[in-house]
Amino acid sequence: SSVGREDLNLMAAAVVAQNEPAAERKQVAVVLDLFENLPQARAETGHAYQALTNYVSNAIKFLPVGGRGTVRSRADDFKVRLEVHDNGPGVPAAERGALFTEFARLSNRPTGCEESTGIGLSIVKQLIEGEKGAVGADFPAGGGSVFWFELPVAPGLKAGRMVPSRRRSAAVKVESRWSDFAPSRVLKMVKLG
């Protein structure tokens, strides 16, 4: 694997598509809310993908039937940020300090009897901090959770100053980059602004 430039919007679309069958089985929705001129992130191929996959699969695990998750991208001139918002139960205040630690087993249980090993978030932390990024979780007053990570903007790029991607080449890129993970129908779901 190599350090390169990652289009986190394309990656987010691939992750959501890959997790769509699990979401449908749980009768929950996971939708995209993507920043249109997102700069590329500097990251090792696959690390951001693994981190986001963990966040999205966690959201699906802990959402109640009829629940909703949103994968949101944001950026400034220095950082690209992916957030997974959900309207699930959140995490009790007393347990939040244990998030991102190895083998953290919190009181919340998956809503569909899925496995929960307690190591997923610690892996996310290792992957993203290894890329000089940051991870975290916020718990809005109205309930739910926001799990996020940030990565550095790839050198020479700033938010809002991107050359628009050509749809076809972008779709081919997502297919080749994540062909091990993503079903081919991802191509039909990736829509660039």
N, C-alpha and C positions, 0 to 999 in steps of 0.2 A: 504494500500500500504506500501511497505517496502523498505528500502534502501538496495541496493544490487549491483550486478555486471551486467552491461549492455553490450551486444555485439552490438555496434553501426553499424557495417557492416550489420548484419542480420536485424537490425531495419530499416536501410536505404533501404534495398531491399524490406522490407514489405511496407514501406511508398510509395516508387516509384510504386510498384505493385498496391497498393490501389488507387493511383491517376492516373493510366494509362487511365481509361475511360474518365476522365475529360480532360486529355492531348489530347487524340484522338479526342474528340469533338471540342477542340480548334485548332486542327491540329498543335500541338507543340510536341516536343520530350523532355522527361526527361530521362537522362541516369545516370548510376553509374560509378564512378571512385574511387575504394576503395583500401586503403592501405592494403596490404596483411596480414601483421602480426600485425593488430591493437590490442593493449591491451584493455581489458575491462575497461569501465568507472565506477566510483562510482556514482550511481544516484538512485533516487527513481523510482521504476517501473512506467512507463507511462509518466513521466515528459519529458524525452528526446523525446519520441515518439510524444507527443503533440507539442513540440517545432518544431521538424522537419516537422511534418505534416503542421503546419502553414506556415513555410518557403516555402515548396514545393507548397502548394496550392496558396500562394501569387505569386510565380514565374509563375505558370500556368495562373493565373488571368491577369497578367500584360504583359505577352509575346505576341508579335504580331504573326499572323498566320505564320507558318514556323519557329517560334523561337525555341530556344534550351535551356534547363536547364541541369545542371550537378550537381549531389550530390556527393561530394568528401569527403573522410575521410583522416585524417592525425593524426600523434601523435608524441610526444617526450616522454621522461621518466616520465614526470609529468602531461601532459595534453593530452586528446583525443579531436580532433576538427572535427566537421562536417561543411561543407560549401555548400551552394547552389549558384552556379554560374548561371547567365542568361545573354542572349544577348538582353534583353529588353531595355527600354528607360532610365534606371537608375533613380536617384532621383536628382532633381535640387539642386545645392550646398546650396542655401539659406534655403532649407527645411530639410537638413540632420540632423540638431540638434533636430528636432521634432520626428525623428524616435524613437521608443521604448517608447514614452510617450503616456499616455492614451488619446484616442479619437483624435489622430493625423489624420487629413484628409488632405492628400497631394494633389497637383494639378494633379498628374498622376491618370487617371481613369482606371479601369479594361477594357480590350480590348473586352470583350464579354458580357458587360452589367451585370456582376456579382455584387453581394452585396459587399460592403466594409465598415465595421463598424468602422475601425480605432482603435480597441482595441487589435487586434491580436498580434502585436509586443510587446505591454506592458505586455501581458500575458506571452509571451516567456521570456521576461526579468525577470519577477517574478519567473517563474518556474526554470530557469537556475541559477539565482543568489541565489535562495534558496538552490541550491545544491553546493554552493561555486564555481560556474562556472562563465563564462563571456559571453557576447553577443556583437555583433557588426556588422557593415556593411562597406564594402569598395567599392569604385567606380573606377575601372581601367580607365586609360587615354583613352583607346580604346573604352570605353562605356560599358554599362551593369552594373550589380550589383553583389556583393558577400555578402550574408548574412551568418553569421557564429555563432556558439557557441562552447564553450570549457567546458569540464568537467574534474575533477581530474581523473587520472588513479587509478583504484581500488588498494587497498593496496597490496604490494608484487609483482606487475606486472610492467614490463618495455617493451617499444616498441621493437619489433623484437625478443622477447624471449618467445613467446607464444608457447604452445603445440598445434599443428594443431588440429582443431575440427574434429570430425567424421561427415561426411556429414549428415548421417541419424539422429543422435541425435540432430544436430544443427537444422535441418528442423523441427523435432518434437517440439523442444523448441520454435521456432518462431511461430509455429501453436498454441501452448498452451498459450504462453505469450500474443500474440496479436489476439487471436481468435475473440475477440469482434470487432476488427478493420479490420483485413486483410482477403481477400478472400482466400479460400483454395488453389487456384492456385499459391499463393505465394510460396508454397512448391516447385513447379516446377521451379520457377524463381531464387530461392536462390542457388547460386553456390559459394562455398568457394574455395579459391585458393589451 
